[in-house]
Each structure stands twice: as C-alpha cells, then as structure tokens.
Amino acid sequence: MTESMSETVELLAPARDSSCAMMALRCGADAVYIGAPRFGARVQAGNSIDDIRAVIDYAHRYWARVYVTMNTLLYDDEFPDALRMIGQLYECHADGLIIQDMGLLECDLPPIPLIASTQMHNLTPERVAFLRDVGFRRVILARELTLDEIHEIRRKVEGVQLESFVHGAVCVSYSGQCSLSQARGGRSANRGDCAQPCRKSYRLIDSEGETHGEAHYLSLKDMNRADDLEAMIGAGIRSLKIEGRLKDEAYVANIVSYYRARLDAILPGMGLRRSSSGASRIDFTPDPSKTFNRGSSDYFMHGRDGSLASWQTPKMTGELIGAVLSTGPRGVAVKNGERLHTGDGVCFFDAGGELRGAYVNGVQDNLVTLGSVEGLTPGAMLYRNFDRVYHQSVLNGVHERKIRLQVSLVQADEQYLLRASDEDGVQSELGFDGAIEPANKAEAALANIQRQLARSGDSEFECEKVCVEVTVAPFLPLSALNEWRRRLFDAHREARMLSRPVAVREPVKSEALCPEDDLSYLGNVLNKRAERFYRRHGVQSIEPAAEAGTGLEGRDVMTARYCILYQMEACKKLPGVKRYAEPLYLVDDRDERLELRFDCHRCEMRVILR
C-alpha cells in the first residue's frame, strides 16, 4: 500500500535507544526517530543496526514508522561508511532518513525517503520548495517560524510534508547556523558534538566597560506548544515532533502520553486521524512539569515576546515546594515539606545565586532530612526536581498498545474457519487442520470458545468482539483452541505487514536553482560532493564550512531570532527604553569575549567571535 499522510497526523517521538523507542511506541507515538550507529546529530545517541532493526520490526506491527538520523556534515573519507550504513538501514525497512549533508544527494542511494533536517535552516518557502524539488519527501521546519510563516510556506509550497517541533529544548541560534562550539573548543554542533557553550554563564559588558549583570544570557526555556496543536495542524503541519534524543524512558513516556491525549481529543473534530494503529493505555497521569524542563514558552509561535529566556539556570528547577523555615541538626523545616518523599531530588539557589541540589533522606511532617544542606539558609525557596514516586509510577506502571480486532468462528462446508478483521480493515483467515468432533455440551463449548478467542495475552491485538457462527458446536480442547488462535494472530500479523503503507523515494532529475547564489561557511559545505551538488544547482561561490578549518575570528558564530535587548525590555525600536553603549559583549569565566550586534531590520541578533 502506498503511504499517504493527507488525512493523518503523526506524533513523532525521540528515541535515545531501543528501550526509549519501544516505550514511545507503547505510549502512542506514531513514529520515532533514532540515531544511526554514526553520523547522527547527537553523537552520544548512536544505535547498532541490530537494535534499529528490532525497533523497526516492532513499530511496523502498528504501522508506525521509524526514521533514522544521519544528519551531520560528512568529510569526504566518511562517505563509504555512510553509504554502507544507509544500505543496511534500507534493508531493515527504515521509513526515512533524516540528513543534513547535500553531498548524499550526489550518491547512488537506495530508494529510502529523505527528510531534510532542521539543521538545513529551513526558514523560507523558497528553501522548502528547493528541497522538495531536489528529492526530499519531508522538510523539518525551523523552530523559530511563527504560525503565519508556517501558513505561508504551506500556501506557497505543495507536494512535500511539513514537520515541526512542538516540545523540548531549543537552540538559541538558528539550527545549523551555530559555530560557537566549533570555534571555542573544536566540538561541532553540525557534527553532533555540541559542547553547549550557550548554556554557560556570561557577564554582559558594554563598549565602555560597564558590566550590566551576569547570567545565562543565551540559555532559553524549553518549547511547549501543546496549546497550539490545532492551529499548527490547521497551518499544514502533519508531523508534530518532540525533541529529546538524549532523554530517558520516563521523559519519553510522560511527554508522548501527554501529547497523545491532547491529539486524540483534537483530531476527530478536524476530520483527521492518527497515522498509525492501536490504542495506548497508561495508568499514570502525564505531566510535563514532572520530567526535565527549563520552564516553557511557545517559542515565536505567535510572534516575539519576552518570556523565552532561562537566565537564572540552564538546569531544571522543577516544582516549588516552599520556603525553608529553619535549619537544624535534625533536618530542615520546609513549608509544605510533607509533600516530599524519601529519594526525591530537591534544589535551591544559594546566597550567591548558584543552583545547588540534594537528595531527600527522610521526611517527617514538614521536617526534611537532606543529604547535604551546604548553602541552604532560612528563607530560601526549595524546589523538587525529581519526584521519585512519580517516576516510579511512570516506569513501573502500565503502558501497552493494542490493535482492535474482531474474531469470528464460522462453519463452511463442514470446515471450521477462524477469521480476523482489524481497525484498518485488514482481514485474515485460517482453517482448522484435522477433524473436529461435535460437542456433547454445546452451550458450554460455545461459551468456552468465546472466552478463549477473546484472550490476546501479550500480543499487540485486543479482541473487542468475538462472533461464533456455526450450525454444530465443535468440541475443541483448550490447547487446540489456543494454538489455533495463536496461529491466527501470526497470519493476521503477516497480512498487516503486506498491507502496511510504505513510502518509496522516486528518482529525481531536477535542475532547480538554489535560492542562494553564494554560500558562506554557513552554507555548511564540507565535502566535494556537497560542493558539486550546489554548483549543479546554480551556486556560483562556495566557502568551505567551519569544520573545514575556515577561520571564524571576527565572524558570526551564531544568528538568532532571540534578542537579549528585547528580553531586557530594551528593544531599540521602542521609545523611552534604556539604551546601552554598543557593541555589547558576553564575557565568560575565561574572559573569552563574544560581541553582540543587533540587526533591527531583520529582528535578529548576531553573535561574533572576538
């Protein structure tokens, strides 16, 4: 069956490893994205081909999809390994390959669908149309796009799927346009090894040498667009993506379950449906505040606002418990301290503004025993950033997924047949081998048949209805009936695999012109194949990527729609606000300096290496 997403919406979940992938699928993800053994944008999240194959086999039972990330820039000598790996992934029936390096389009690839990584800086209709024309089935849009900008892309560009992030960490820079980690320590974000210098603490200094504070000025809150799902779908998004390929199983289960419930409440009213099969069951209450987050914003979805930054800390503080009332040898008295549990993690800001943490060793009323009280003083606010009981309820609770099935036992020409039909309209049939004797006690035999056929055990099926249509009630030993049902499930599983919607990339012969005539190092051309690709599509001048050794001193290492001046309510477009002596600088604990320039016409902030 050919795959179509015109009437479906996909919830796409991250998978650090196969365990996280299976958890995401059980909790209702329509698809997962998982790192290849190498060349993924999270170098710590690679997975073996065997593990990826196991995830694919499991996902395809539910007609869910598995996309594999190979979205780093490649050096010339890495192409043989990359191409061999892509061939293996195609043989595993991976549903798509997320890439960044255009050099791969100059290679003889198997017909695996290609997905344009958000690292490609997919910000404009012209860029998205170009990617469609050169063979991408799907484009992952830049996180910074507003709802109106997404509408505009969908209006102008047809024939390509649009994917957008809805939840998780965000980069302060446009994705793929940040060279700060590469410049400062040789760890390239475009090679999957970002050192996250944006999460460091910096002093803000003006051109006259005056310091205006010290904070994590480039650290942003996480994204949460749960309230915008219907609007995003209405704007043309068909894949809603959760960020987090370094997150653990508890995070994945919690966040996937949360968005699954939100989408299930929305889609029927929009005349749409989910893009995979089965219904998920959990026995915990999803709560995004309970697993890792830095606070949240909709990140430009409805335009610019001043709530994007997480300046105090780049870490999770969690839920406020209450103020510290007193400290003593027996423990710490905390307002609402009885809400805590032994084994919880708590944190607080000390007198110097540094975030400190401790584990809870015991709780008696509001008296809390902590593993460490260093820096904790009366009046400090205590937060819980790890709820042991909640995490245990998520990890140890129920998370299962079942495909609705109707089973019928019918009699035809003295032969007994088992038939199955599922929620996707897939049908299967299996005859009973051997002779069947009539039952002496027909009513009891039929009740037993009904009861046994309704059981599905730990399979992916759930028999929601059993019909027995026979003229003579058969006598079937329990073992024979169970074996017959098991074989029917095997046959139906095979029938589903044959009916599963599959996408195949068609060969593309395109002479489409690249929207840019000239590419600086921010064009991320690191190898000869990528250079050949861009020249073939009309680019005249190409500067090698930063990872090729291009000097960055005095050049942009980050471009952001986020603006520190706007965050400080000092936007230069507004009258009567405080003015700073420019240029401004961010200076770290090693006295290394970054210059800030503000392009007010484009509403962008540029970070320049000094």
Helices and strands as residue ranges (DSSP letters): E 8-15, H 18-26, E 31-35, G 43-45, H 49-61, E 65-70, G 76-78, H 79-91, E 96-99, G 102-106, E 114-116, G 118-120, H 125-133, E 138-140, H 147-156, E 161-168, H 180-185, G 189-191, G 197-199, E 202-205, E 211-215, E 222-224, G 226-228, H 229-234, E 239-242, H 249-266, G 267-270, E 273-274, E 279-282, G 288-290, E 296-297, E 319-328, E 331-334, G 337-339, E 345-349, E 355-364, E 367-370, E 381-386, H 388-396, E 399-412, E 415-422, E 427-431, E 437-438, H 442-453, E 461-469, E 474-475, H 478-499, E 518-519, G 521-523, H 528-536, E 541-542, G 546-548, E 556-560, H 564-567, E 584-587, E 593-599, E 604-609
